[in-house]
Amino acid sequence: MGIRKLADQISGALALRHFLCNFDFVMEDLPVER
């Protein structure tokens, strides 16, 4: 059916979103002009 593949894609997207949110949080802490 491909449900496992779909679940992998969803978990991957959530992990990527979590990583990007943490990255933005870290970039806000750094005194760097972007």
MDTraj code that builds the backbone (N, CA, C; nanometers):
import mdtraj as md
import numpy as np

residues = "MET GLY ILE ARG LYS LEU ALA ASP GLN ILE SER GLY ALA LEU ALA LEU ARG HIS PHE LEU CYS ASN PHE ASP PHE VAL MET GLU ASP LEU PRO VAL GLU ARG".split()
xyz = np.array([
    [0.0825, -0.1205, 0.0000],
    [0.0000, 0.0000, 0.0000],
    [0.0862, 0.1259, 0.0000],
    [0.2005, 0.1208, 0.0644],
    [0.2862, 0.2386, 0.0667],
    [0.2600, 0.3289, 0.1867],
    [0.1886, 0.2746, 0.2855],
    [0.1613, 0.3565, 0.4051],
    [0.2899, 0.3789, 0.4829],
    [0.3759, 0.2769, 0.4837],
    [0.5030, 0.2903, 0.5555],
    [0.5873, 0.3996, 0.4908],
    [0.5877, 0.4034, 0.3578],
    [0.6644, 0.5064, 0.2869],
    [0.6071, 0.6442, 0.3180],
    [0.4751, 0.6528, 0.3214],
    [0.4097, 0.7800, 0.3518],
    [0.4454, 0.8242, 0.4937],
    [0.4443, 0.7296, 0.5871],
    [0.4790, 0.7616, 0.7264],
    [0.6233, 0.8098, 0.7342],
    [0.7113, 0.7469, 0.6565],
    [0.8519, 0.7893, 0.6554],
    [0.8626, 0.9327, 0.6037],
    [0.7862, 0.9656, 0.5009],
    [0.7914, 1.1011, 0.4452],
    [0.7395, 1.2025, 0.5463],
    [0.6316, 1.1670, 0.6159],
    [0.5739, 1.2587, 0.7152],
    [0.6716, 1.2808, 0.8298],
    [0.7302, 1.1715, 0.8814],
    [0.8249, 1.1856, 0.9926],
    [0.9471, 1.2645, 0.9465],
    [0.9874, 1.2443, 0.8220],
    [1.1022, 1.3176, 0.7693],
    [1.0705, 1.4661, 0.7591],
    [0.9492, 1.4980, 0.7149],
    [0.9093, 1.6385, 0.7030],
    [0.9028, 1.7035, 0.8407],
    [0.8500, 1.6297, 0.9389],
    [0.8418, 1.6844, 1.0745],
    [0.9810, 1.7062, 1.1310],
    [1.0710, 1.6121, 1.1063],
    [1.2082, 1.6251, 1.1563],
    [1.2751, 1.7455, 1.0908],
    [1.2503, 1.7639, 0.9603],
    [1.3103, 1.8769, 0.8887],
    [1.2558, 2.0088, 0.9431],
    [1.1244, 2.0120, 0.9667],
    [1.0637, 2.1339, 1.0204],
    [1.1200, 2.1639, 1.1592],
    [1.1351, 2.0602, 1.2405],
    [1.1901, 2.0774, 1.3753],
    [1.3321, 2.1325, 1.3664],
    [1.4099, 2.0774, 1.2728],
    [1.5488, 2.1221, 1.2555],
    [1.5531, 2.2683, 1.2110],
    [1.4663, 2.3047, 1.1169],
    [1.4649, 2.4424, 1.0668],
    [1.4209, 2.5393, 1.1763],
    [1.3242, 2.4992, 1.2587],
    [1.2794, 2.5866, 1.3681],
    [1.3942, 2.6091, 1.4653],
    [1.4674, 2.5027, 1.4981],
    [1.5812, 2.5163, 1.5889],
    [1.6882, 2.6030, 1.5248],
    [1.7080, 2.5880, 1.3945],
    [1.8093, 2.6665, 1.3239],
    [1.7741, 2.8148, 1.3293],
    [1.6473, 2.8472, 1.3044],
    [1.6031, 2.9872, 1.3108],
    [1.6233, 3.0418, 1.4516],
    [1.5934, 2.9611, 1.5522],
    [1.6084, 3.0036, 1.6916],
    [1.7545, 3.0353, 1.7213],
    [1.8436, 2.9509, 1.6731],
    [1.9874, 2.9721, 1.6955],
    [2.0341, 3.0971, 1.6214],
    [1.9866, 3.1153, 1.4981],
    [2.0284, 3.2317, 1.4200],
    [1.9813, 3.3613, 1.4871],
    [1.8664, 3.3577, 1.5529],
    [1.8179, 3.4777, 1.6218],
    [1.9095, 3.5118, 1.7382],
    [1.9668, 3.4091, 1.8019],
    [2.0559, 3.4325, 1.9158],
    [2.1885, 3.4930, 1.8717],
    [2.2310, 3.4611, 1.7504],
    [2.3602, 3.5113, 1.7046],
    [2.3490, 3.6577, 1.6622],
    [2.4423, 3.7409, 1.7036],
    [2.4411, 3.8830, 1.6665],
    [2.4951, 3.9035, 1.5254],
    [2.4327, 3.8385, 1.4288],
    [2.4804, 3.8462, 1.2905],
    [2.3705, 3.9048, 1.2028],
    [2.4055, 4.0000, 1.1224],
    [2.3080, 4.0587, 1.0299],
    [2.3009, 3.9711, 0.9063],
    [2.1781, 3.9284, 0.8709],
    [2.1643, 3.8438, 0.7519],
    [2.0825, 3.9176, 0.6485],
])
top = md.Topology()
chain = top.add_chain()
for i, resn in enumerate(residues, 1):
    res = top.add_residue(resn, chain, resSeq=i)
    for name in ("N", "CA", "C"):
        top.add_atom(name, md.element.get_by_symbol(name[0]), res)
traj = md.Trajectory(xyz[None], top)
